[in-house]
Amino acid sequence: MSLLFWFKLKELLRDMFKKQSYNIFVISFALMFLPVLSWASSNSVEKVRLGQHDEMTRVVLESNKAIKPKFFHLQSPPRFVLDFERTDFKLDISHMDLPDNGMVKGLREGLFKPKVTRMVVDLKKAAVARVFNIPASKNKGHRLVIDLKPASDAQVAKQKKEFNKLQAENRKQQIEEIFEVIDKKSEEVIVVLDPGHGGVDPGAIGKGKTYEKNVVLQIAKKLKKELEGRENVKVYLTRDRDIFVPLKDRVAIAQRKKADLFISIHADAHNDRRIKGGSIYVLSDRASDREAARLARHANDGDAVAGFDMSHETRDVQNILIDLTQRETKNKSVMLANDILSHMKRNIDVKRDNVSFAGFRVLKAPEIPSVLVEVTYLSNTSEERKLKRRDHQERIARTIAQGVNRFIDQNRLN
């Protein structure tokens, strides 16, 4: 926290308290935050090493303080997941060199909850893990060691049983830990913006290492500012930082906030780097074309990437079915999508001239008009460069806001 911050705070409190004791108050107030400030950067991973010893793959995290993780196995696809106290990684583990004949297919990490870092080890096949700590030495920091060996069928069955027990214990928590229930004022229009992916789920990654999760969060924050420039419009974000939020929790946030509109924001990638331009999608049980179906699969895969298992959910939760969506809500979703698309055509490149339909899980709230905006393709290098620019992000935000405001006016939402 900068000295300028404390100086301004001190000046503010001087006006509030016309007594000489305000100095003592400021010092006490500052001291209250010192534990928080030290916690925010209390641990960091400085090095990550991988090695292969016969059929065993070893992963070593070297940190300035000991890491004490909770961990579990997931199947279909096989993953090993570790959760531990919030820790900064000083290197990008998603682009590490991996042993060709090893067990590890990929590594990723990110903020899973406000105080929890999640690391996901993507595996080539089911594995059994041995995890232990080595204390710091003169030349090395604290080390967390993960040894991975191929798992037998019996070991896989045991892992599934242990995970089901863990899920049953944790199922009651989730969104209530972070998001509060609010009372909606009748004159307000409440919009929930959903920046796609986040935390351990990076989304698409451009050739220049631009992460989808970062640019869509930046656009969402700018869109929030644009929309709240209108009287009686209140905007909430499903995430306001680099944190993972499961897809069904994103929907639940909109429902708990009693949202009038839900807008999910994404930036996809494609094998053909020439493809560019924005698109907009509305819920349907049938995709309007192959590309729409592919984009829906990519967006819906976010939970699996982050090590979040949906196998315990009912079929209705796993699959977005059109009969769960009220006819009136679907019609309004199409109207909202058309209003946004009409302004996109005027201000930014679009790939599709018409609204598309696909089974995006995040659009499943039956009572809330919901759309998903793909702002462009990060795989196109020129589009990637534009998406990193503040002025282009602001243009996208203004464009979407114009469409939303048109929808509000035409539907007399306030």
PEKAUR-V880331 format. One line per field, one symbol per residue. ss: DSSP state (a for helix, b for strand, c for the rest). psi: psi as a letter, one per 20 degrees, with the letter a starting at -180 (. if undefined). burial: + if it has 16 or more other ideal C-beta (glycine too) atoms within 10 Angstrom, else -. A space follows every 10 residues. Layout:
ss->???
psi->???
burial->???
This chain:
ss->ccaaaaaaaa aaaaaacccc caaaaaaaaa aaaaaaaaaa cccbbbbbbb bbbccbbbbb bbbccccccb bbbbccccbb bbbbbccbbc ccaaaccccc cccbbbbbbb bbbccbbbbb bbbcccbbbb bbbbcccccc cbbbbbbbbb ccaaaaaaaa aaaaaaaaaa cccaaaaccc ccccccccbb bbbbbccbcc bcccbccccc baaaaaaaaa aaaaaaaccc ccbbbbbccc ccbcccaaaa aaaaaacccc bbbbbbbbcc cccccccbbb bbbcccccca aaaaaaaaaa caaaaccccc ccccaaaacc caaaccaaaa aaaaaaaaaa aaaaaaaccb cccccbbbcc aaacccccbb bbbbbbbccc aaaaaaacca aaaaaaaaaa aaaaaaaaaa cccc
psi->pqhhghghgg hghhhholqi ihghgggggg hhighgghhh khqqohqpqq qpndjppppp ppriqppnqq qrqqrmrpqp ppprqppppj qoiikqpqph kahphrqqrr ogrhjppppp opqhrqrpqp prqprqahiq aqpppoppqp qrhhhgghgg ghghggghhi hidchhhgpq pqppphiqop pppnoqbqci oibqprhjkp pghghhgggg hhhggghiiq pkpppqqhpj anqpoqghhg ghgghhilqh qpopprorqq hoihprqrrq qqpqipqhrh hggghggghi ihgghjkppj hirrhhhhpo phiipqgggg ghggggghgg hhhghhhrpq hpiqprprmp hikioiiopp qpoohaohio hhhggghipg hhghggghgg hggghggggh jli.
burial->---------+ ---------- -+---+---- ---------- --+-+--+-+ ------++++ +++---+-+- -++++--+++ ++++-++++- --++---+-- -+++-+++++ +++--+++++ ++++-++++- +--------- ++++-++++- +----+--++ --+------- ----+---+- --------++ ++++++++++ ++++++---+ ++++++++++ ++++-++--+ --+++++++- -+++++++++ ++++-+++++ ++++++++++ --+-++++++ ++++--++-- +++-++-+++ -++++++++- ---------+ ----+---++ -+++++++++ +-++---+-+ ++--++++++ +++++--+++ ++++++++++ --++-+++-- -++++++-++ ++++++++-- +-+-
